[in-house]
Amino acid sequence: MSVTPNQVLEAAQAAIPLLPSTTELTASSWEPGDPMPGADSPAVVTTLSSEESLQVCLVASSIIAEALEGAEGMTQTQALLPALQAAASSLGTGVMEDTTEGTVDDLLNSEDWTKVTLVADGTVEGWLAVRPAPAAPKSAPAEEAKAAPEGPITQSTATPEQRAESMKLLYDVEMTLTAEIGRTKLAVHDVLDLSPGSVIELDRSAGSAADVMVNGRLIARGEIVVVDEEYGIRITEIVSLADQQNQSQS
């Protein structure tokens, strides 16, 4: 099964909200000449088994590794597994198996990977790569029946208990949450003319809900409040997964 760069980009966008990063990440198609991960970067790879199997590799750099330090006793595979599951689920129905840690040289030293970079503040901080899974030697029918998994382990088919268990792995990891009250577009000359006292009109009316974002993904909406002389957000709506996917595609 071949995958397109757009499919891998969508898989990376699905993984970003579940990555233990302290800064906002965005996904960008990898181009020749773009940075590649260092040899010591944490990396996990899984096989998405179906009629045409895929291998999915998630590589994190130092900024994500630093975030993992807040989750005491957690391995990098455990910490990156929810994001890896979300990426694999985005690529189609299948059974996730053989999820392992590896070195970057072992995992990405091949030209058949379709790669996407994960960028924070203009710096590449992670990579997602997908390729057709190497053909495995056929085993005896009895062995195949014995080894057959009970069902697909994906975000879309997992039970609520399975998803909750995966998310527990990230409970102690800090993630960056931002609130956005509106946007606007300005010509370059208008930006250069800004001075103290300038007023910029945003694309929302007064009293509209603010967007609550995690790693650039809309997760909720709420109203601005003041708590002990500091701004806060009172959540009024939790954005559904379907709405999140529609927003990422728009």
C-alpha positions in Angstrom: 0.0 0.0 0.0 1.5 3.3 -1.1 0.8 6.5 0.8 0.7 10.1 -0.5 2.5 13.0 1.2 -0.9 14.5 2.0 -2.0 11.3 3.8 1.2 11.4 5.9 0.6 15.1 6.6 -2.9 14.4 7.8 -1.6 11.6 10.0 0.9 14.0 11.5 -1.8 16.5 12.2 -3.8 13.8 14.0 -0.7 12.9 16.1 0.2 16.5 17.2 -2.4 17.0 19.9 -1.2 13.9 21.7 2.5 14.7 21.6 4.0 15.7 24.9 5.4 19.0 23.6 5.6 22.2 25.6 5.4 24.3 22.5 2.9 24.6 19.6 3.7 22.2 16.8 2.6 22.3 13.2 3.1 19.7 10.4 4.9 20.4 7.2 5.8 18.2 4.2 9.5 17.2 4.3 11.6 18.5 1.4 15.1 17.5 0.3 17.5 19.6 2.4 15.2 19.8 5.4 16.8 18.8 8.7 16.9 15.2 9.7 16.8 13.9 13.2 20.0 13.3 15.2 21.2 9.8 16.0 20.1 10.2 19.6 16.6 11.3 19.0 13.8 9.2 20.6 12.1 7.1 17.9 9.3 4.5 17.9 8.0 2.4 15.0 4.9 0.3 14.6 3.5 -1.9 11.9 -0.1 -1.3 10.8 -1.1 -4.7 9.5 -3.8 -5.1 6.9 -4.0 -6.4 3.3 -1.3 -3.9 2.4 0.6 -3.2 5.6 2.4 0.0 6.6 5.2 0.9 8.9 4.8 4.2 10.8 7.7 5.9 12.5 7.5 8.8 15.0 10.8 10.6 15.9 11.0 13.2 18.6 13.8 15.7 19.2 15.2 17.3 22.4 12.2 19.6 23.0 9.8 16.6 23.2 12.4 14.5 25.1 12.5 17.3 27.7 8.7 17.2 28.1 9.0 13.5 28.8 11.1 14.2 31.8 7.9 15.4 33.6 6.5 11.8 33.3 8.6 9.9 35.8 9.0 6.2 35.1 7.6 6.4 31.6 9.5 4.9 28.6 9.6 6.9 25.3 7.5 4.2 23.6 4.8 4.6 26.3 4.9 8.4 26.0 4.7 8.5 22.2 2.2 5.6 21.8 -1.0 7.7 21.9 0.3 10.0 19.2 1.5 7.0 17.2 -1.9 5.4 17.5 -3.7 8.5 16.3 -1.4 8.7 13.2 -1.9 5.0 12.4 -5.6 5.4 12.8 -5.6 8.3 10.4 -4.0 6.1 7.7 -6.7 3.5 7.7 -8.1 0.4 9.4 -5.6 -2.1 10.5 -4.0 -3.9 13.5 -1.1 -2.1 15.3 1.6 -4.6 16.2 5.3 -4.8 16.9 5.6 -1.3 18.4 9.3 -0.9 19.3 12.0 1.7 20.0 14.8 2.0 17.6 17.7 4.3 16.4 17.1 6.9 13.7 19.8 5.3 11.5 18.0 2.0 11.6 14.5 3.5 11.0 15.0 6.3 8.5 18.1 5.3 6.6 16.0 4.2 3.6 14.6 6.2 0.7 11.2 4.5 0.8 9.9 6.5 3.8 7.4 9.3 3.1 8.3 12.0 5.7 6.7 14.9 7.4 8.4 17.4 9.8 6.9 18.7 13.0 7.8 22.3 13.4 7.8 24.6 16.5 8.8 28.3 16.2 10.4 27.7 12.8 12.5 24.8 14.2 12.0 21.1 13.2 11.3 19.3 16.5 9.9 15.9 15.2 9.3 13.7 12.2 6.6 11.3 11.2 7.5 8.8 8.4 5.4 6.1 6.7 6.4 3.3 4.2 5.0 0.0 3.0 5.9 -2.7 5.5 8.7 -5.1 4.4 7.2 -8.5 3.4 7.3 -10.9 6.3 8.0 -14.6 5.8 4.9 -16.7 5.8 4.3 -18.8 8.9 2.5 -22.1 9.2 -1.4 -21.8 9.3 -1.5 -23.1 12.9 1.1 -20.5 13.9 -0.8 -17.7 12.1 -4.0 -18.7 13.9 -2.3 -18.7 17.2 -0.6 -15.3 16.7 -3.7 -13.6 15.2 -4.7 -10.6 17.3 -8.2 -10.3 18.7 -8.9 -7.1 16.9 -7.5 -3.8 15.6 -5.8 -1.5 18.1 -6.6 1.9 16.7 -8.1 5.1 18.1 -11.3 4.6 16.2 -12.0 1.0 17.4 -10.5 1.0 20.9 -12.9 0.9 23.8 -13.2 4.0 26.0 -11.2 2.1 28.7 -8.3 1.4 26.2 -8.2 5.0 25.1 -8.3 6.2 28.8 -5.4 3.9 29.6 -3.3 5.3 26.8 -4.0 8.8 27.9 -3.0 8.1 31.5 0.6 7.7 30.2 0.6 11.5 29.5 -1.1 12.7 32.7 2.1 14.2 34.2 3.4 15.8 31.0 2.9 19.5 30.6 1.5 20.8 27.4 1.1 24.4 26.1 -2.5 25.7 26.1 -3.3 29.0 24.4 -6.4 31.1 24.1 -7.3 33.1 20.9 -9.8 35.9 20.8 -9.6 36.6 17.1 -7.5 37.2 14.0 -7.1 39.8 11.3 -5.0 40.4 8.2 -2.9 43.5 7.6 -0.9 44.7 4.7 2.8 45.2 5.3 2.5 49.0 5.3 -0.2 48.8 7.9 2.0 46.7 10.2 4.8 49.1 9.8 2.5 52.0 10.7 1.5 50.5 14.1 2.3 52.6 17.1 1.2 52.8 20.8 -2.5 53.7 20.7 -3.2 51.9 17.4 -6.4 49.9 17.4 -6.6 46.6 15.4 -10.1 45.3 14.6 -10.4 41.5 14.9 -12.7 39.1 13.1 -15.0 38.6 16.1 -17.6 40.7 17.8 -17.4 41.6 21.4 -18.6 38.8 23.7 -17.7 36.0 21.2 -16.2 32.9 22.7 -12.4 32.5 22.7 -10.8 29.5 21.1 -8.8 27.2 23.4 -5.9 25.5 21.6 -3.4 22.7 22.5 -0.5 22.4 20.1 -2.4 24.5 17.6 -5.5 22.2 17.6 -8.8 23.6 18.7 -10.1 21.6 21.7 -12.6 24.0 23.4 -14.3 27.4 23.4 -14.9 29.7 26.4 -15.4 33.2 27.7 -12.7 35.5 29.1 -12.9 36.0 32.9 -10.7 37.6 35.5 -9.3 35.5 38.4 -7.3 37.3 41.1 -6.5 40.1 38.7 -5.3 37.7 36.0 -7.1 36.6 32.8 -8.7 33.2 32.6 -11.0 31.1 30.4 -14.4 29.7 31.5 -15.0 26.7 29.2 -18.4 26.8 27.6 -18.0 24.2 24.9 -15.8 21.1 24.2 -15.0 20.7 20.5 -15.8 17.3 19.2 -13.3 15.2 17.3 -15.3 15.6 14.1 -15.2 19.4 14.4 -11.4 19.2 15.1 -10.9 17.2 11.9 -13.1 19.6 9.9 -11.1 22.6 11.2 -7.7 20.9 10.3 -9.0 20.3 6.7 -10.3 23.8 6.2 
